[in-house]
Amino acid sequence: MLSMTGFGSARVEIDRGDAEAAVFVEARAVNHRYLDVRVRAPARLLDHASAVEEAARKRLARGRIEIALRLDGSMPGAVQLDRERARAAYSALKDLRDELAPAEAVPLTLLASVPDLFVADGDQDRTALRDVVLRAAEAACDDLSQMRAREGAALAADLHARLKTVNALTADIGPRTEVVVEEYRERLKGRLTRLMQGSDVELDDSRLEHEVALQADRADISEELTRLSSHTEQFGDLVGAGDDPVGRKLDFLLQEMGREVNTIGSKVGDVQITRSVLDLKAELERLREQVQNVL
């Protein structure tokens, strides 16, 4: 079992001769119904954000994943001027000058405000940097997955313990239903006996048993108990199913378990069973809160 939350980080050195530089990546995961990957990167690494997102989606499932890229150290490299872009920009400025103020000069310093005229690296350096960024991102995602596994083991232990409580409460309800029917027979018989005191009418045992049988049929919860036991067994199997995503299946089973418990509570008007039903609802709610953290 894997937890929905986790944290991972990685640092990969950049081999640039005498320069000391590295790419540092942090990956954080929080609860989310689907897989939502968000990458934050400085301008120097922004071109690689989409590749990092794709790598994260291949390694991670569900949750909101926030990945932060950072460049540590200096990145030397030849700064190149995009001459064609510069010529086009300067020509456009001169055309605007001729239209608005023909006598004015067009200083070259205006080109400093034109974005993307200078390229820090050539294609070879950009490819090498992307390789480093991806290795750091993949390592951070793997580190995140390892933490998810550790937290998932703790969640599994807690879910198993709470499931034992659910099974114990369910086991108490079954034998109690037989006692409830017998108690109803005695109450009904006592009430009828009191009503017939001083009269010539005799108690019809067959009629009494018929009424008791009707009440027993209305309060029969054997099917609900069977389904509830089946759901809890499936729940336990999923908790021990390894690292496959099971959070949605567990949440569905909890909904079904809650439906059976509600039906039991509505069918049987017994104080002890009602207490067990309330305890079951409370424990199922605790399970539901934990399952929200399961991948």
One Martini backbone bead per residue (centre of mass of N, CA, C, O) as a GRO file, in nm:
protein
  295
    1MET     BB    1   0.098   0.036   0.020
    2LEU     BB    2   0.021   0.377  -0.057
    3SER     BB    3   0.073   0.696  -0.013
    4MET     BB    4  -0.022   1.016  -0.109
    5THR     BB    5   0.208   1.117   0.055
    6GLY     BB    6   0.523   1.312   0.005
    7PHE     BB    7   0.893   1.316  -0.023
    8GLY     BB    8   1.147   1.439  -0.260
    9SER     BB    9   1.505   1.428  -0.352
   10ALA     BB   10   1.766   1.578  -0.574
   11ARG     BB   11   2.121   1.573  -0.683
   12VAL     BB   12   2.294   1.691  -0.984
   13GLU     BB   13   2.571   1.711  -1.144
   14ILE     BB   14   2.757   1.934  -1.353
   15ASP     BB   15   2.959   1.880  -1.635
   16ARG     BB   16   3.188   2.182  -1.654
   17GLY     BB   17   3.459   2.136  -1.539
   18ASP     BB   18   3.533   2.399  -1.325
   19ALA     BB   19   3.247   2.406  -1.270
   20GLU     BB   20   2.998   2.461  -1.009
   21ALA     BB   21   2.716   2.249  -1.062
   22ALA     BB   22   2.352   2.199  -1.003
   23VAL     BB   23   2.061   1.999  -0.979
   24PHE     BB   24   1.763   2.068  -0.790
   25VAL     BB   25   1.503   1.845  -0.658
   26GLU     BB   26   1.156   1.876  -0.559
   27ALA     BB   27   0.899   1.644  -0.425
   28ARG     BB   28   0.546   1.684  -0.375
   29ALA     BB   29   0.269   1.514  -0.199
   30VAL     BB   30  -0.086   1.528  -0.220
   31ASN     BB   31  -0.407   1.522  -0.205
   32HIS     BB   32  -0.586   1.364  -0.486
   33ARG     BB   33  -0.796   1.230  -0.716
   34TYR     BB   34  -0.573   1.294  -0.916
   35LEU     BB   35  -0.327   1.370  -1.150
   36ASP     BB   36  -0.124   1.659  -1.045
   37VAL     BB   37   0.123   1.835  -1.224
   38ARG     BB   38   0.369   2.071  -1.090
   39VAL     BB   39   0.606   2.307  -1.230
   40ARG     BB   40   0.895   2.469  -1.095
   41ALA     BB   41   1.104   2.722  -1.264
   42PRO     BB   42   1.354   2.875  -1.367
   43ALA     BB   43   1.446   3.035  -1.645
   44ARG     BB   44   1.694   2.840  -1.702
   45LEU     BB   45   1.470   2.570  -1.676
   46LEU     BB   46   1.194   2.607  -1.834
   47ASP     BB   47   1.237   2.421  -2.093
   48HIS     BB   48   1.217   2.145  -1.889
   49ALA     BB   49   0.930   2.115  -1.759
   50SER     BB   50   0.777   1.918  -1.951
   51ALA     BB   51   0.973   1.678  -1.914
   52VAL     BB   52   0.929   1.650  -1.609
   53GLU     BB   53   0.626   1.596  -1.615
   54GLU     BB   54   0.641   1.337  -1.783
   55ALA     BB   55   0.820   1.176  -1.586
   56ALA     BB   56   0.622   1.187  -1.345
   57ARG     BB   57   0.378   1.042  -1.483
   58LYS     BB   58   0.535   0.765  -1.515
   59ARG     BB   59   0.591   0.730  -1.181
   60LEU     BB   60   0.309   0.847  -1.096
   61ALA     BB   61   0.008   0.830  -0.877
   62ARG     BB   62  -0.171   1.036  -0.789
   63GLY     BB   63  -0.200   1.344  -0.691
   64ARG     BB   64  -0.035   1.637  -0.591
   65ILE     BB   65   0.242   1.747  -0.780
   66GLU     BB   66   0.532   1.921  -0.662
   67ILE     BB   67   0.789   2.069  -0.867
   68ALA     BB   68   1.123   2.179  -0.791
   69LEU     BB   69   1.361   2.381  -0.949
   70ARG     BB   70   1.728   2.405  -0.919
   71LEU     BB   71   2.019   2.617  -0.954
   72ASP     BB   72   2.345   2.538  -0.863
   73GLY     BB   73   2.543   2.771  -0.942
   74SER     BB   74   2.729   2.796  -1.229
   75MET     BB   75   2.682   2.869  -1.601
   76PRO     BB   76   2.885   2.840  -1.834
   77GLY     BB   77   2.884   3.025  -2.150
   78ALA     BB   78   2.812   3.113  -2.457
   79VAL     BB   79   2.704   3.419  -2.577
   80GLN     BB   80   2.443   3.463  -2.811
   81LEU     BB   81   2.345   3.634  -3.099
   82ASP     BB   82   2.044   3.711  -3.260
   83ARG     BB   83   2.079   3.860  -3.553
   84GLU     BB   84   1.810   3.843  -3.701
   85ARG     BB   85   1.642   3.960  -3.469
   86ALA     BB   86   1.794   4.226  -3.444
   87ARG     BB   87   1.748   4.332  -3.730
   88ALA     BB   88   1.438   4.327  -3.721
   89ALA     BB   89   1.407   4.516  -3.478
   90TYR     BB   90   1.564   4.763  -3.593
   91SER     BB   91   1.391   4.797  -3.847
   92ALA     BB   92   1.125   4.849  -3.698
   93LEU     BB   93   1.222   5.105  -3.549
   94LYS     BB   94   1.284   5.273  -3.803
   95ASP     BB   95   1.001   5.268  -3.923
   96LEU     BB   96   0.875   5.412  -3.681
   97ARG     BB   97   1.049   5.667  -3.700
   98ASP     BB   98   0.962   5.751  -3.992
   99GLU     BB   99   0.659   5.787  -3.905
  100LEU     BB  100   0.696   5.981  -3.640
  101ALA     BB  101   1.038   6.068  -3.635
  102PRO     BB  102   1.266   6.133  -3.874
  103ALA     BB  103   1.496   6.297  -3.698
  104GLU     BB  104   1.546   6.064  -3.527
  105ALA     BB  105   1.726   5.852  -3.345
  106VAL     BB  106   1.845   5.492  -3.329
  107PRO     BB  107   1.948   5.333  -3.074
  108LEU     BB  108   2.097   5.032  -2.981
  109THR     BB  109   1.991   5.023  -2.682
  110LEU     BB  110   1.699   4.927  -2.749
  111LEU     BB  111   1.771   4.617  -2.776
  112ALA     BB  112   1.778   4.547  -2.468
  113SER     BB  113   1.444   4.526  -2.458
  114VAL     BB  114   1.467   4.274  -2.628
  115PRO     BB  115   1.368   3.967  -2.628
  116ASP     BB  116   1.571   3.693  -2.702
  117LEU     BB  117   1.868   3.784  -2.823
  118PHE     BB  118   2.000   3.593  -2.608
  119VAL     BB  119   2.202   3.294  -2.596
  120ALA     BB  120   2.357   3.090  -2.366
  121ASP     BB  121   2.322   2.821  -2.540
  122GLY     BB  122   2.364   2.558  -2.708
  123ASP     BB  123   2.238   2.261  -2.805
  124GLN     BB  124   2.437   2.083  -2.651
  125ASP     BB  125   2.395   2.213  -2.367
  126ARG     BB  126   2.088   2.169  -2.351
  127THR     BB  127   2.094   1.859  -2.363
  128ALA     BB  128   2.270   1.813  -2.114
  129LEU     BB  129   2.085   1.957  -1.911
  130ARG     BB  130   1.836   1.779  -1.951
  131ASP     BB  131   1.963   1.520  -1.845
  132VAL     BB  132   2.008   1.625  -1.558
  133VAL     BB  133   1.718   1.705  -1.490
  134LEU     BB  134   1.592   1.423  -1.531
  135ARG     BB  135   1.761   1.270  -1.325
  136ALA     BB  136   1.669   1.438  -1.083
  137ALA     BB  137   1.361   1.396  -1.113
  138GLU     BB  138   1.360   1.086  -1.100
  139ALA     BB  139   1.495   1.065  -0.822
  140ALA     BB  140   1.279   1.227  -0.668
  141CYS     BB  141   1.040   1.037  -0.737
  142ASP     BB  142   1.164   0.785  -0.608
  143ASP     BB  143   1.184   0.905  -0.326
  144LEU     BB  144   0.883   0.955  -0.297
  145SER     BB  145   0.794   0.657  -0.327
  146GLN     BB  146   0.940   0.554  -0.074
  147MET     BB  147   0.778   0.726   0.126
  148ARG     BB  148   0.501   0.616   0.047
  149ALA     BB  149   0.564   0.327   0.140
  150ARG     BB  150   0.616   0.386   0.438
  151GLU     BB  151   0.342   0.522   0.497
  152GLY     BB  152   0.169   0.284   0.391
  153ALA     BB  153   0.245   0.081   0.612
  154ALA     BB  154   0.118   0.244   0.843
  155LEU     BB  155  -0.168   0.249   0.727
  156ALA     BB  156  -0.214  -0.055   0.713
  157ALA     BB  157  -0.195  -0.108   1.016
  158ASP     BB  158  -0.434   0.074   1.095
  159LEU     BB  159  -0.653  -0.061   0.919
  160HIS     BB  160  -0.634  -0.342   1.043
  161ALA     BB  161  -0.711  -0.259   1.331
  162ARG     BB  162  -0.992  -0.137   1.257
  163LEU     BB  163  -1.105  -0.393   1.123
  164LYS     BB  164  -1.118  -0.560   1.381
  165THR     BB  165  -1.333  -0.387   1.513
  166VAL     BB  166  -1.551  -0.433   1.301
  167ASN     BB  167  -1.563  -0.744   1.333
  168ALA     BB  168  -1.637  -0.747   1.634
  169LEU     BB  169  -1.904  -0.589   1.611
  170THR     BB  170  -2.036  -0.781   1.409
  171ALA     BB  171  -2.020  -1.038   1.589
  172ASP     BB  172  -2.221  -0.922   1.811
  173ILE     BB  173  -2.487  -0.904   1.640
  174GLY     BB  174  -2.574  -1.186   1.556
  175PRO     BB  175  -2.654  -1.323   1.837
  176ARG     BB  176  -2.851  -1.090   1.922
  177THR     BB  177  -3.093  -1.149   1.728
  178GLU     BB  178  -3.201  -1.397   1.881
  179VAL     BB  179  -3.261  -1.249   2.145
  180VAL     BB  180  -3.461  -1.043   2.032
  181VAL     BB  181  -3.684  -1.243   1.957
  182GLU     BB  182  -3.726  -1.363   2.240
  183GLU     BB  183  -3.794  -1.096   2.380
  184TYR     BB  184  -4.042  -1.037   2.208
  185ARG     BB  185  -4.207  -1.282   2.294
  186GLU     BB  186  -4.217  -1.213   2.596
  187ARG     BB  187  -4.350  -0.934   2.571
  188LEU     BB  188  -4.602  -1.021   2.415
  189LYS     BB  189  -4.703  -1.232   2.612
  190GLY     BB  190  -4.728  -1.044   2.859
  191ARG     BB  191  -4.928  -0.844   2.733
  192LEU     BB  192  -5.156  -1.046   2.667
  193THR     BB  193  -5.195  -1.154   2.951
  194ARG     BB  194  -5.285  -0.885   3.077
  195LEU     BB  195  -5.530  -0.833   2.884
  196MET     BB  196  -5.675  -1.128   2.965
  197GLN     BB  197  -5.740  -1.060   3.234
  198GLY     BB  198  -6.067  -1.155   3.335
  199SER     BB  199  -6.104  -1.341   3.091
  200ASP     BB  200  -6.208  -1.604   2.856
  201VAL     BB  201  -5.958  -1.561   2.698
  202GLU     BB  202  -5.718  -1.735   2.517
  203LEU     BB  203  -5.407  -1.809   2.436
  204ASP     BB  204  -5.267  -1.812   2.110
  205ASP     BB  205  -4.985  -1.968   2.019
  206SER     BB  206  -4.994  -1.952   1.707
  207ARG     BB  207  -5.036  -1.647   1.692
  208LEU     BB  208  -4.785  -1.570   1.842
  209GLU     BB  209  -4.580  -1.705   1.646
  210HIS     BB  210  -4.664  -1.541   1.401
  211GLU     BB  211  -4.579  -1.262   1.511
  212VAL     BB  212  -4.287  -1.340   1.565
  213ALA     BB  213  -4.218  -1.414   1.271
  214LEU     BB  214  -4.270  -1.134   1.153
  215GLN     BB  215  -4.059  -0.985   1.322
  216ALA     BB  216  -3.816  -1.157   1.237
  217ASP     BB  217  -3.836  -1.083   0.935
  218ARG     BB  218  -3.807  -0.772   0.968
  219ALA     BB  219  -3.524  -0.823   1.151
  220ASP     BB  220  -3.363  -0.944   0.925
  221ILE     BB  221  -2.980  -0.941   0.895
  222SER     BB  222  -2.820  -1.162   0.740
  223GLU     BB  223  -2.753  -1.026   0.469
  224GLU     BB  224  -2.604  -0.781   0.581
  225LEU     BB  225  -2.384  -0.941   0.732
  226THR     BB  226  -2.271  -1.087   0.485
  227ARG     BB  227  -2.191  -0.834   0.323
  228LEU     BB  228  -2.015  -0.706   0.538
  229SER     BB  229  -1.809  -0.939   0.553
  230SER     BB  230  -1.726  -0.925   0.256
  231HIS     BB  231  -1.620  -0.633   0.257
  232THR     BB  232  -1.403  -0.669   0.479
  233GLU     BB  233  -1.242  -0.882   0.330
  234GLN     BB  234  -1.173  -0.710   0.082
  235PHE     BB  235  -1.037  -0.486   0.235
  236GLY     BB  236  -0.805  -0.658   0.352
  237ASP     BB  237  -0.688  -0.747   0.078
  238LEU     BB  238  -0.618  -0.460  -0.027
  239VAL     BB  239  -0.425  -0.373   0.199
  240GLY     BB  240  -0.238  -0.643   0.106
  241ALA     BB  241  -0.173  -0.575  -0.226
  242GLY     BB  242   0.050  -0.365  -0.212
  243ASP     BB  243   0.138  -0.103  -0.464
  244ASP     BB  244  -0.134  -0.074  -0.558
  245PRO     BB  245  -0.394   0.111  -0.638
  246VAL     BB  246  -0.677   0.136  -0.373
  247GLY     BB  247  -0.841   0.384  -0.273
  248ARG     BB  248  -1.110   0.369  -0.438
  249LYS     BB  249  -1.196   0.086  -0.349
  250LEU     BB  250  -1.206   0.144  -0.048
  251ASP     BB  251  -1.417   0.368  -0.064
  252PHE     BB  252  -1.642   0.193  -0.182
  253LEU     BB  253  -1.657  -0.018   0.046
  254LEU     BB  254  -1.734   0.186   0.267
  255GLN     BB  255  -2.005   0.262   0.147
  256GLU     BB  256  -2.125  -0.026   0.165
  257MET     BB  257  -2.089  -0.065   0.467
  258GLY     BB  258  -2.263   0.176   0.552
  259ARG     BB  259  -2.527   0.071   0.426
  260GLU     BB  260  -2.553  -0.185   0.601
  261VAL     BB  261  -2.551  -0.048   0.878
  262ASN     BB  262  -2.805   0.123   0.836
  263THR     BB  263  -2.998  -0.114   0.792
  264ILE     BB  264  -2.961  -0.247   1.064
  265GLY     BB  265  -3.056  -0.004   1.236
  266SER     BB  266  -3.352   0.006   1.101
  267LYS     BB  267  -3.449  -0.296   1.173
  268VAL     BB  268  -3.324  -0.282   1.471
  269GLY     BB  269  -3.475  -0.211   1.803
  270ASP     BB  270  -3.192  -0.234   1.969
  271VAL     BB  271  -2.978  -0.119   2.197
  272GLN     BB  272  -2.721  -0.288   2.148
  273ILE     BB  273  -2.720  -0.270   1.840
  274THR     BB  274  -2.715   0.037   1.829
  275ARG     BB  275  -2.441   0.067   1.958
  276SER     BB  276  -2.287  -0.095   1.744
  277VAL     BB  277  -2.366   0.087   1.507
  278LEU     BB  278  -2.235   0.345   1.612
  279ASP     BB  279  -1.950   0.225   1.631
  280LEU     BB  280  -1.929   0.152   1.332
  281LYS     BB  281  -1.959   0.437   1.217
  282ALA     BB  282  -1.710   0.554   1.357
  283GLU     BB  283  -1.504   0.353   1.231
  284LEU     BB  284  -1.566   0.413   0.933
  285GLU     BB  285  -1.483   0.710   0.947
  286ARG     BB  286  -1.189   0.656   1.018
  287LEU     BB  287  -1.129   0.495   0.765
  288ARG     BB  288  -1.201   0.718   0.562
  289GLU     BB  289  -0.982   0.918   0.649
  290GLN     BB  290  -0.743   0.727   0.577
  291VAL     BB  291  -0.814   0.660   0.275
  292GLN     BB  292  -0.751   0.952   0.168
  293ASN     BB  293  -0.423   0.865   0.192
  294VAL     BB  294  -0.463   0.658  -0.034
  295LEU     BB  295  -0.354   0.549  -0.353
   0.00000   0.00000   0.00000
